[in-house]
Amino acid sequence: MDVQKKAIGVRMPEDLKEWLSEQAEKNSRSVSGEIVHRLRQSREQERESKI
């Protein structure tokens, strides 16, 4: 499976950025990896709620 990744810029409040960095470190992920992981979880939850 060839997964292409695209860079995007995201503006967010400083407190949210700090929290996200802490969560990424706690979960042994990069901040980018943490964002992707959480978005995928959210997408899956949304899909499940539509069933």
Residue frames relative to the residue before (quaternion, step in Angstrom):
aa qw qx qy qz dx dy dz
M 1.0000 0.0000 0.0000 0.0000 0.00 0.00 0.00
D 0.2076 -0.7856 0.5759 0.0898 3.56 -0.64 1.13
V 0.0666 -0.8087 0.5844 -0.0047 3.56 -0.43 1.23
Q 0.1948 -0.7716 0.5965 0.1044 3.54 -0.68 1.11
K 0.1818 -0.7777 0.5951 0.0894 3.54 -1.01 0.85
K 0.1501 -0.7733 0.6129 0.0622 3.52 -1.04 0.87
A 0.3978 -0.7038 0.5380 0.2387 3.55 -1.03 0.81
I 0.0082 -0.7733 0.6340 0.0080 3.53 -1.08 0.80
G 0.3668 -0.6982 0.5648 0.2429 3.56 -1.19 0.53
V 0.0649 -0.7952 0.6028 0.0103 3.56 -0.92 0.90
R 0.2110 -0.7517 0.6121 0.1253 3.55 -0.88 0.96
M 0.1067 0.7881 -0.5988 0.0942 3.55 -0.93 0.94
P 0.6302 -0.5283 0.4005 0.4041 3.55 -1.21 0.43
E 0.6167 -0.5892 0.3820 0.3558 3.57 -1.07 0.76
D 0.6543 0.5194 -0.3321 0.4380 3.61 0.93 -0.82
L 0.6426 0.5046 -0.3236 0.4772 3.60 1.04 -0.69
K 0.6309 0.5280 -0.3250 0.4664 3.59 1.02 -0.79
E 0.6532 0.5045 -0.3135 0.4696 3.59 0.96 -0.84
W 0.6502 0.5116 -0.3136 0.4661 3.58 0.94 -0.89
L 0.6553 0.5164 -0.3065 0.4582 3.57 0.94 -0.91
S 0.6375 0.5211 -0.3191 0.4692 3.59 1.00 -0.79
E 0.6456 0.5143 -0.3127 0.4700 3.57 1.00 -0.83
Q 0.6633 0.5005 -0.3012 0.4678 3.57 0.93 -0.89
A 0.6326 0.5301 -0.3290 0.4588 3.58 0.98 -0.81
E 0.6649 0.4929 -0.3063 0.4703 3.58 0.89 -0.89
K 0.6473 0.5295 -0.3085 0.4534 3.58 0.95 -0.90
N 0.7539 0.3735 -0.1868 0.5072 3.59 1.07 -0.79
S 0.4385 -0.7261 0.4258 0.3148 3.59 1.32 0.28
R 0.5103 0.5968 -0.4467 0.4288 3.55 0.91 1.00
S 0.5168 -0.5509 0.5252 0.3919 3.50 -1.33 0.18
V 0.6451 -0.4871 0.3855 0.4449 3.59 -1.22 0.24
S 0.6348 0.5269 -0.3259 0.4618 3.57 0.97 -0.82
G 0.6617 0.5074 -0.2980 0.4647 3.57 0.95 -0.89
E 0.6362 0.5267 -0.3211 0.4634 3.56 1.06 -0.76
I 0.6387 0.5194 -0.3208 0.4684 3.57 0.99 -0.84
V 0.6627 0.4993 -0.3038 0.4682 3.58 0.88 -0.95
H 0.6459 0.5260 -0.3209 0.4507 3.59 0.91 -0.89
R 0.7007 0.4699 -0.2718 0.4631 3.59 0.85 -0.97
L 0.6318 0.5149 -0.3355 0.4725 3.59 1.04 -0.68
R 0.6479 0.5061 -0.3213 0.4699 3.59 0.97 -0.79
Q 0.6264 0.5233 -0.3350 0.4708 3.60 1.00 -0.77
S 0.6608 0.5145 -0.2968 0.4588 3.55 0.92 -0.94
R 0.6465 0.5170 -0.3141 0.4650 3.56 0.96 -0.87
E 0.6631 0.5037 -0.3059 0.4615 3.58 0.92 -0.88
Q 0.6409 0.5164 -0.3222 0.4677 3.60 0.96 -0.82
E 0.6479 0.5151 -0.3136 0.4652 3.57 0.99 -0.82
R 0.6395 0.5220 -0.3184 0.4660 3.58 0.97 -0.83
E 0.6741 0.5038 -0.2917 0.4546 3.56 0.94 -0.94
S 0.6632 0.5112 -0.3103 0.4500 3.59 1.02 -0.72
K 0.6562 0.5055 -0.3083 0.4678 3.61 1.22 -0.37
I 0.5494 0.6217 -0.3934 0.3961 3.59 1.27 -0.15
